[in-house]
Amino acid sequence: MKRQKKDNHETDVTDVEEEDTSSDVSGVITHPFKPNEIEISTPAFTVGYLMDKIEHNEINMNTDFQRSGNLWTPEKQCRLIESILLGLPLPAFYFDTSSSAWDIIDGLQRCCSIKKFCVDKTMELEGLEFLVDLNGLKFDDLNRSLHRSIIMREITVNLLKKSPPEVRYILFKRLNTAGLVLTPQEIRNAIYQGKAASAIKELSILPEFLNATERKISTKRMQDRDFICRFVSFYLKGYKNYDTPDLDTFLNSGMDLLEKSDIQDITQNFKRALQLAMDIFGTDAFRRRTDKTAPRGPINKAYFEVITVNFAKINEEEERLLRQNSELFKNNLIELMKCEQYSDSLSGGTGAKDRVHIRFSWFYQVMQKSIQGKKIRIGNDNKIEDC
């Protein structure tokens, strides 16, 4: 995959281990949910009305806010316009109307296509299947009859009125069923706008973060910000307070807490943790290793959160001793990673409470023993023991 727009830190490059974030929860709702807090209306709507709102910036087309726009191929965008001209039904659009400019829950790619052809009038039709005579034409090249068939075309639009963040998160996640489905982090970024979203974005472009991860975490679909959100949530709340039904709920609560936190303090400790990780592990940072001679593995997201949070919380003397005993520390971690139970906590069911506790508490024990200059081994009962 190629790296794009290096100067503003956008990249499609990824070297991240796949992760199963399941929490072994059966799907039972464990938190209060109030249906009366949900208000959705479905007013009469046309493509022309949608065009008017886009033209007057009344629909949030700032795609950095949620996810990438204009991801459809030119042919797919043109086929959407052809469907409108043919009178074919389009999938429903969903908008969050809690702010002056409506946020797109579902339908971003369709809105981008309509904007390019009908509002910006820059797109030239191509690859049409039925209306082949229109290939090569732009909006202004169409006759009055075709203009009216677009403008007057009825579409289904669902409007979400103001709701609490946790309700909006569930709705974003469940309503986003067609087209390009949002990732959990894209949903979080759409809902927790303001101080929290801005802080996550700023932390994701820190030179220390980019260097420590070798720019190997894709910015596409906000994967990089998901890493940051994981650090922030566990740093602020602590793994011992992981009492939510799943990881997404925990990260959402972390975003809530971030709104009231000292961003400067978080930033400084995050930078310190990243620098320590680079100094100790070099290009091996956040990658699991069970053998010094084995090929380097991909970055592991759960391991990233464990290392950065623990490093961000140690004091100056502990940091000095950890640097002094860095080789012992790395050898101890290799021993730890050979333990199947610990390794599993970093890849399978990472949202389960017991696995969260295992990966944080065991790493902390190994780090402390390394600070004390002790070599470790994993006993038969999976207890961390001194050699």
One Martini backbone bead per residue (centre of mass of N, CA, C, O) as a GRO file, in nm:
protein
  387
    1MET     BB    1   0.100   0.033   0.017
    2LYS     BB    2   0.056   0.370  -0.003
    3ARG     BB    3   0.179   0.679   0.064
    4GLN     BB    4   0.004   0.979   0.169
    5LYS     BB    5   0.053   1.288   0.243
    6LYS     BB    6   0.303   1.325   0.442
    7ASP     BB    7   0.292   1.624   0.543
    8ASN     BB    8  -0.019   1.558   0.682
    9HIS     BB    9  -0.012   1.241   0.780
   10GLU     BB   10  -0.128   1.086   0.547
   11THR     BB   11  -0.214   0.725   0.540
   12ASP     BB   12  -0.234   0.379   0.407
   13VAL     BB   13  -0.048   0.259   0.589
   14THR     BB   14  -0.011  -0.079   0.730
   15ASP     BB   15   0.103  -0.255   1.059
   16VAL     BB   16  -0.156  -0.426   1.183
   17GLU     BB   17  -0.292  -0.628   1.394
   18GLU     BB   18  -0.536  -0.824   1.425
   19GLU     BB   19  -0.854  -0.786   1.611
   20ASP     BB   20  -1.037  -0.919   1.890
   21THR     BB   21  -1.299  -0.735   2.077
   22SER     BB   22  -1.438  -0.929   2.226
   23SER     BB   23  -1.639  -1.002   2.550
   24ASP     BB   24  -1.847  -1.242   2.595
   25VAL     BB   25  -2.115  -1.105   2.540
   26SER     BB   26  -2.459  -1.187   2.480
   27GLY     BB   27  -2.630  -0.893   2.444
   28VAL     BB   28  -2.706  -0.781   2.703
   29ILE     BB   29  -2.855  -0.522   2.855
   30THR     BB   30  -2.679  -0.323   3.120
   31HIS     BB   31  -2.787  -0.045   3.040
   32PRO     BB   32  -2.961   0.221   3.036
   33PHE     BB   33  -3.255   0.256   2.817
   34LYS     BB   34  -3.423   0.534   2.646
   35PRO     BB   35  -3.654   0.560   2.401
   36ASN     BB   36  -3.751   0.867   2.462
   37GLU     BB   37  -3.457   0.981   2.351
   38ILE     BB   38  -3.574   0.912   2.072
   39GLU     BB   39  -3.575   1.123   1.764
   40ILE     BB   40  -3.747   1.054   1.457
   41SER     BB   41  -3.775   1.189   1.129
   42THR     BB   42  -3.981   1.182   0.801
   43PRO     BB   43  -3.963   1.391   0.571
   44ALA     BB   44  -4.015   1.547   0.299
   45PHE     BB   45  -3.797   1.477   0.011
   46THR     BB   46  -3.538   1.603  -0.208
   47VAL     BB   47  -3.274   1.651  -0.407
   48GLY     BB   48  -3.304   1.960  -0.417
   49TYR     BB   49  -3.294   2.004  -0.111
   50LEU     BB   50  -3.016   1.876  -0.075
   51MET     BB   51  -2.864   2.069  -0.262
   52ASP     BB   52  -2.929   2.329  -0.103
   53LYS     BB   53  -2.788   2.244   0.165
   54ILE     BB   54  -2.508   2.200   0.046
   55GLU     BB   55  -2.466   2.484  -0.082
   56HIS     BB   56  -2.526   2.617   0.229
   57ASN     BB   57  -2.376   2.445   0.452
   58GLU     BB   58  -2.612   2.238   0.598
   59ILE     BB   59  -2.398   2.012   0.542
   60ASN     BB   60  -2.152   1.806   0.661
   61MET     BB   61  -1.851   1.785   0.443
   62ASN     BB   62  -1.636   1.730   0.666
   63THR     BB   63  -1.466   1.436   0.644
   64ASP     BB   64  -1.267   1.454   0.890
   65PHE     BB   65  -1.496   1.416   1.104
   66GLN     BB   66  -1.524   1.101   1.008
   67ARG     BB   67  -1.465   1.029   0.691
   68SER     BB   68  -1.414   0.941   0.381
   69GLY     BB   69  -1.466   1.084   0.083
   70ASN     BB   70  -1.483   0.990  -0.237
   71LEU     BB   71  -1.461   0.651  -0.265
   72TRP     BB   72  -1.588   0.635  -0.512
   73THR     BB   73  -1.608   0.575  -0.818
   74PRO     BB   74  -1.692   0.743  -1.094
   75GLU     BB   75  -1.894   0.528  -1.193
   76LYS     BB   76  -2.060   0.504  -0.929
   77GLN     BB   77  -2.146   0.799  -0.920
   78CYS     BB   78  -2.290   0.797  -1.199
   79ARG     BB   79  -2.496   0.571  -1.131
   80LEU     BB   80  -2.650   0.738  -0.929
   81ILE     BB   81  -2.750   0.952  -1.128
   82GLU     BB   82  -2.894   0.748  -1.308
   83SER     BB   83  -3.097   0.653  -1.094
   84ILE     BB   84  -3.235   0.926  -1.065
   85LEU     BB   85  -3.320   0.958  -1.366
   86LEU     BB   86  -3.486   0.671  -1.353
   87GLY     BB   87  -3.634   0.650  -1.059
   88LEU     BB   88  -3.476   0.506  -0.854
   89PRO     BB   89  -3.438   0.383  -0.553
   90LEU     BB   90  -3.292   0.495  -0.262
   91PRO     BB   91  -3.132   0.488  -0.001
   92ALA     BB   92  -3.143   0.593   0.302
   93PHE     BB   93  -3.108   0.882   0.482
   94TYR     BB   94  -2.891   1.003   0.756
   95PHE     BB   95  -2.939   1.260   1.010
   96ASP     BB   96  -2.788   1.490   1.232
   97THR     BB   97  -2.969   1.777   1.395
   98SER     BB   98  -2.803   1.896   1.660
   99SER     BB   99  -2.691   2.088   1.446
  100SER     BB  100  -2.682   2.324   1.206
  101ALA     BB  101  -2.507   2.110   1.070
  102TRP     BB  102  -2.556   1.830   0.928
  103ASP     BB  103  -2.492   1.499   1.006
  104ILE     BB  104  -2.366   1.208   0.862
  105ILE     BB  105  -2.457   0.880   0.905
  106ASP     BB  106  -2.596   0.802   0.615
  107GLY     BB  107  -2.461   0.900   0.281
  108LEU     BB  108  -2.188   1.029   0.193
  109GLN     BB  109  -2.132   0.923  -0.096
  110ARG     BB  110  -2.395   1.037  -0.214
  111CYS     BB  111  -2.346   1.333  -0.142
  112CYS     BB  112  -2.081   1.363  -0.301
  113SER     BB  113  -2.201   1.300  -0.579
  114ILE     BB  114  -2.414   1.527  -0.584
  115LYS     BB  115  -2.219   1.759  -0.544
  116LYS     BB  116  -2.037   1.721  -0.795
  117PHE     BB  117  -2.276   1.734  -1.009
  118CYS     BB  118  -2.506   1.952  -0.891
  119VAL     BB  119  -2.320   2.178  -0.746
  120ASP     BB  120  -2.027   2.193  -0.868
  121LYS     BB  121  -2.021   2.081  -1.172
  122THR     BB  122  -1.755   1.866  -1.234
  123MET     BB  123  -1.898   1.614  -1.327
  124GLU     BB  124  -1.863   1.353  -1.561
  125LEU     BB  125  -2.026   1.139  -1.736
  126GLU     BB  126  -1.980   0.775  -1.689
  127GLY     BB  127  -2.064   0.444  -1.743
  128LEU     BB  128  -2.338   0.415  -1.847
  129GLU     BB  129  -2.599   0.175  -1.898
  130PHE     BB  130  -2.861   0.340  -2.032
  131LEU     BB  131  -2.769   0.662  -2.058
  132VAL     BB  132  -2.537   0.687  -2.290
  133ASP     BB  133  -2.594   0.977  -2.415
  134LEU     BB  134  -2.474   1.122  -2.135
  135ASN     BB  135  -2.201   1.079  -2.189
  136GLY     BB  136  -1.991   1.366  -2.111
  137LEU     BB  137  -2.183   1.509  -1.918
  138LYS     BB  138  -2.302   1.777  -1.743
  139PHE     BB  139  -2.531   1.940  -1.572
  140ASP     BB  140  -2.542   2.194  -1.776
  141ASP     BB  141  -2.601   1.994  -2.033
  142LEU     BB  142  -2.872   1.953  -1.943
  143ASN     BB  143  -3.191   1.959  -1.963
  144ARG     BB  144  -3.473   2.066  -1.810
  145SER     BB  145  -3.602   1.786  -1.768
  146LEU     BB  146  -3.357   1.657  -1.619
  147HIS     BB  147  -3.336   1.856  -1.394
  148ARG     BB  148  -3.620   1.796  -1.276
  149SER     BB  149  -3.576   1.489  -1.223
  150ILE     BB  150  -3.373   1.550  -1.001
  151ILE     BB  151  -3.499   1.772  -0.813
  152MET     BB  152  -3.788   1.600  -0.777
  153ARG     BB  153  -3.665   1.367  -0.642
  154GLU     BB  154  -3.750   1.137  -0.418
  155ILE     BB  155  -3.646   1.091  -0.074
  156THR     BB  156  -3.518   0.922   0.207
  157VAL     BB  157  -3.535   1.090   0.530
  158ASN     BB  158  -3.359   1.076   0.843
  159LEU     BB  159  -3.408   1.253   1.155
  160LEU     BB  160  -3.196   1.328   1.420
  161LYS     BB  161  -3.237   1.431   1.716
  162LYS     BB  162  -3.164   1.524   2.013
  163SER     BB  163  -2.915   1.331   2.199
  164PRO     BB  164  -2.745   1.143   2.379
  165PRO     BB  165  -2.440   1.013   2.320
  166GLU     BB  166  -2.510   0.707   2.371
  167VAL     BB  167  -2.748   0.706   2.172
  168ARG     BB  168  -2.602   0.807   1.920
  169TYR     BB  169  -2.404   0.574   1.898
  170ILE     BB  170  -2.608   0.348   1.851
  171LEU     BB  171  -2.737   0.474   1.599
  172PHE     BB  172  -2.491   0.496   1.422
  173LYS     BB  173  -2.427   0.188   1.429
  174ARG     BB  174  -2.721   0.077   1.333
  175LEU     BB  175  -2.789   0.272   1.083
  176ASN     BB  176  -2.507   0.196   0.951
  177THR     BB  177  -2.577  -0.022   0.669
  178ALA     BB  178  -2.491   0.143   0.420
  179GLY     BB  179  -2.226   0.126   0.245
  180LEU     BB  180  -2.003   0.298   0.443
  181VAL     BB  181  -1.912   0.173   0.729
  182LEU     BB  182  -1.858   0.266   1.033
  183THR     BB  183  -1.642   0.305   1.268
  184PRO     BB  184  -1.620   0.341   1.599
  185GLN     BB  185  -1.429   0.595   1.580
  186GLU     BB  186  -1.605   0.758   1.382
  187ILE     BB  187  -1.841   0.777   1.573
  188ARG     BB  188  -1.701   0.914   1.806
  189ASN     BB  189  -1.610   1.165   1.639
  190ALA     BB  190  -1.905   1.255   1.574
  191ILE     BB  191  -2.007   1.287   1.879
  192TYR     BB  192  -1.725   1.394   2.034
  193GLN     BB  193  -1.722   1.690   1.999
  194GLY     BB  194  -1.444   1.896   2.054
  195LYS     BB  195  -1.212   1.850   2.283
  196ALA     BB  196  -1.180   1.545   2.242
  197ALA     BB  197  -1.142   1.527   1.931
  198SER     BB  198  -0.906   1.729   1.917
  199ALA     BB  199  -0.710   1.574   2.099
  200ILE     BB  200  -0.692   1.315   1.935
  201LYS     BB  201  -0.583   1.446   1.681
  202GLU     BB  202  -0.325   1.576   1.801
  203LEU     BB  203  -0.198   1.310   1.906
  204SER     BB  204  -0.186   1.168   1.612
  205ILE     BB  205   0.045   1.408   1.513
  206LEU     BB  206   0.270   1.337   1.673
  207PRO     BB  207   0.596   1.271   1.629
  208GLU     BB  208   0.618   1.043   1.841
  209PHE     BB  209   0.397   0.866   1.718
  210LEU     BB  210   0.505   0.843   1.427
  211ASN     BB  211   0.785   0.726   1.509
  212ALA     BB  212   0.703   0.480   1.691
  213THR     BB  213   0.517   0.369   1.428
  214GLU     BB  214   0.641   0.445   1.144
  215ARG     BB  215   0.374   0.517   0.994
  216LYS     BB  216   0.193   0.222   1.021
  217ILE     BB  217  -0.072   0.383   1.073
  218SER     BB  218  -0.364   0.432   0.955
  219THR     BB  219  -0.578   0.711   0.875
  220LYS     BB  220  -0.776   0.542   0.764
  221ARG     BB  221  -1.062   0.525   0.947
  222MET     BB  222  -0.913   0.614   1.221
  223GLN     BB  223  -0.693   0.420   1.342
  224ASP     BB  224  -0.505   0.615   1.493
  225ARG     BB  225  -0.730   0.726   1.691
  226ASP     BB  226  -0.785   0.457   1.828
  227PHE     BB  227  -0.519   0.436   1.972
  228ILE     BB  228  -0.551   0.697   2.137
  229CYS     BB  229  -0.817   0.623   2.280
  230ARG     BB  230  -0.700   0.388   2.434
  231PHE     BB  231  -0.498   0.538   2.599
  232VAL     BB  232  -0.678   0.754   2.731
  233SER     BB  233  -0.881   0.566   2.875
  234PHE     BB  234  -0.671   0.400   3.047
  235TYR     BB  235  -0.533   0.644   3.175
  236LEU     BB  236  -0.791   0.774   3.314
  237LYS     BB  237  -0.943   0.501   3.433
  238GLY     BB  238  -0.831   0.229   3.431
  239TYR     BB  239  -0.839  -0.116   3.431
  240LYS     BB  240  -0.993  -0.153   3.712
  241ASN     BB  241  -1.251   0.015   3.566
  242TYR     BB  242  -1.337  -0.231   3.390
  243ASP     BB  243  -1.713  -0.239   3.377
  244THR     BB  244  -1.796  -0.298   3.091
  245PRO     BB  245  -1.943  -0.480   2.828
  246ASP     BB  246  -1.734  -0.314   2.643
  247LEU     BB  247  -1.496  -0.139   2.475
  248ASP     BB  248  -1.664   0.089   2.350
  249THR     BB  249  -1.787   0.191   2.616
  250PHE     BB  250  -1.518   0.264   2.747
  251LEU     BB  251  -1.424   0.469   2.528
  252ASN     BB  252  -1.662   0.659   2.559
  253SER     BB  253  -1.599   0.731   2.857
  254GLY     BB  254  -1.323   0.852   2.788
  255MET     BB  255  -1.432   1.090   2.623
  256ASP     BB  256  -1.588   1.218   2.849
  257LEU     BB  257  -1.339   1.262   3.039
  258LEU     BB  258  -1.166   1.436   2.844
  259GLU     BB  259  -1.338   1.698   2.860
  260LYS     BB  260  -1.223   1.728   3.190
  261SER     BB  261  -0.921   1.733   3.112
  262ASP     BB  262  -0.569   1.754   3.104
  263ILE     BB  263  -0.411   1.776   2.809
  264GLN     BB  264  -0.120   1.848   2.878
  265ASP     BB  265  -0.061   1.608   3.064
  266ILE     BB  266  -0.123   1.387   2.862
  267THR     BB  267   0.078   1.469   2.644
  268GLN     BB  268   0.343   1.449   2.808
  269ASN     BB  269   0.308   1.144   2.893
  270PHE     BB  270   0.286   1.032   2.607
  271LYS     BB  271   0.558   1.129   2.500
  272ARG     BB  272   0.726   0.984   2.715
  273ALA     BB  273   0.630   0.697   2.644
  274LEU     BB  274   0.723   0.693   2.347
  275GLN     BB  275   1.024   0.749   2.396
  276LEU     BB  276   1.073   0.500   2.572
  277ALA     BB  277   0.989   0.290   2.362
  278MET     BB  278   1.206   0.366   2.156
  279ASP     BB  279   1.460   0.332   2.341
  280ILE     BB  280   1.402   0.025   2.403
  281PHE     BB  281   1.273  -0.105   2.115
  282GLY     BB  282   1.248   0.062   1.877
  283THR     BB  283   1.120  -0.111   1.599
  284ASP     BB  284   0.960  -0.303   1.826
  285ALA     BB  285   0.737  -0.137   1.900
  286PHE     BB  286   0.435  -0.299   1.975
  287ARG     BB  287   0.570  -0.591   1.936
  288ARG     BB  288   0.559  -0.914   1.933
  289ARG     BB  289   0.792  -1.139   2.122
  290THR     BB  290   0.951  -1.488   2.135
  291ASP     BB  291   1.208  -1.406   1.950
  292LYS     BB  292   1.497  -1.251   1.856
  293THR     BB  293   1.517  -1.399   1.551
  294ALA     BB  294   1.255  -1.325   1.464
  295PRO     BB  295   1.045  -1.184   1.286
  296ARG     BB  296   0.882  -0.904   1.258
  297GLY     BB  297   0.597  -0.785   1.375
  298PRO     BB  298   0.316  -0.636   1.418
  299ILE     BB  299   0.121  -0.411   1.540
  300ASN     BB  300  -0.028  -0.396   1.868
  301LYS     BB  301  -0.290  -0.247   2.016
  302ALA     BB  302  -0.293  -0.368   2.306
  303TYR     BB  303   0.012  -0.325   2.353
  304PHE     BB  304   0.013  -0.023   2.322
  305GLU     BB  305  -0.168   0.045   2.567
  306VAL     BB  306   0.007  -0.090   2.781
  307ILE     BB  307   0.274   0.058   2.741
  308THR     BB  308   0.186   0.359   2.748
  309VAL     BB  309   0.043   0.360   3.022
  310ASN     BB  310   0.274   0.254   3.200
  311PHE     BB  311   0.487   0.468   3.111
  312ALA     BB  312   0.309   0.724   3.194
  313LYS     BB  313   0.311   0.629   3.523
  314ILE     BB  314   0.596   0.653   3.575
  315ASN     BB  315   0.867   0.748   3.733
  316GLU     BB  316   1.184   0.865   3.713
  317GLU     BB  317   1.325   0.629   3.862
  318GLU     BB  318   1.190   0.400   3.704
  319GLU     BB  319   1.290   0.490   3.429
  320ARG     BB  320   1.591   0.468   3.485
  321LEU     BB  321   1.590   0.159   3.557
  322LEU     BB  322   1.465   0.061   3.292
  323ARG     BB  323   1.689   0.155   3.112
  324GLN     BB  324   1.916  -0.001   3.258
  325ASN     BB  325   1.713  -0.280   3.221
  326SER     BB  326   1.625  -0.330   2.918
  327GLU     BB  327   1.722  -0.616   2.842
  328LEU     BB  328   1.577  -0.763   3.066
  329PHE     BB  329   1.295  -0.665   2.990
  330LYS     BB  330   1.285  -0.796   2.707
  331ASN     BB  331   1.329  -1.086   2.806
  332ASN     BB  332   1.081  -1.095   2.992
  333LEU     BB  333   0.872  -1.045   2.763
  334ILE     BB  334   0.932  -1.301   2.608
  335GLU     BB  335   0.840  -1.488   2.832
  336LEU     BB  336   0.554  -1.378   2.854
  337MET     BB  337   0.472  -1.433   2.547
  338LYS     BB  338   0.485  -1.752   2.580
  339CYS     BB  339   0.225  -1.713   2.716
  340GLU     BB  340  -0.083  -1.791   2.611
  341GLN     BB  341  -0.263  -1.617   2.796
  342TYR     BB  342  -0.126  -1.348   2.728
  343SER     BB  343  -0.133  -1.350   2.420
  344ASP     BB  344  -0.446  -1.367   2.402
  345SER     BB  345  -0.498  -1.079   2.540
  346LEU     BB  346  -0.385  -0.936   2.251
  347SER     BB  347  -0.612  -1.086   2.034
  348GLY     BB  348  -0.840  -1.234   2.206
  349GLY     BB  349  -1.092  -1.088   2.350
  350THR     BB  350  -0.999  -0.779   2.439
  351GLY     BB  351  -1.290  -0.691   2.580
  352ALA     BB  352  -1.244  -0.865   2.811
  353LYS     BB  353  -1.198  -0.829   3.140
  354ASP     BB  354  -0.981  -1.052   3.199
  355ARG     BB  355  -0.788  -0.961   2.964
  356VAL     BB  356  -0.735  -0.679   3.055
  357HIS     BB  357  -0.610  -0.756   3.331
  358ILE     BB  358  -0.383  -0.934   3.230
  359ARG     BB  359  -0.223  -0.737   3.040
  360PHE     BB  360  -0.172  -0.522   3.265
  361SER     BB  361  -0.076  -0.675   3.527
  362TRP     BB  362   0.155  -0.845   3.404
  363PHE     BB  363   0.320  -0.618   3.287
  364TYR     BB  364   0.366  -0.468   3.552
  365GLN     BB  365   0.521  -0.694   3.695
  366VAL     BB  366   0.753  -0.711   3.490
  367MET     BB  367   0.844  -0.418   3.512
  368GLN     BB  368   0.910  -0.420   3.818
  369LYS     BB  369   1.119  -0.653   3.811
  370SER     BB  370   1.308  -0.505   3.614
  371ILE     BB  371   1.364  -0.260   3.793
  372GLN     BB  372   1.487  -0.474   4.016
  373GLY     BB  373   1.662  -0.692   3.841
  374LYS     BB  374   1.461  -0.930   3.759
  375LYS     BB  375   1.419  -1.248   3.663
  376ILE     BB  376   1.180  -1.432   3.479
  377ARG     BB  377   0.903  -1.668   3.519
  378ILE     BB  378   0.661  -1.909   3.422
  379GLY     BB  379   0.456  -2.084   3.586
  380ASN     BB  380   0.233  -2.344   3.591
  381ASP     BB  381   0.012  -2.120   3.711
  382ASN     BB  382   0.084  -1.839   3.566
  383LYS     BB  383   0.306  -1.722   3.742
  384ILE     BB  384   0.516  -1.466   3.834
  385GLU     BB  385   0.864  -1.540   3.866
  386ASP     BB  386   1.156  -1.577   4.007
  387CYS     BB  387   1.477  -1.709   3.919
   0.00000   0.00000   0.00000
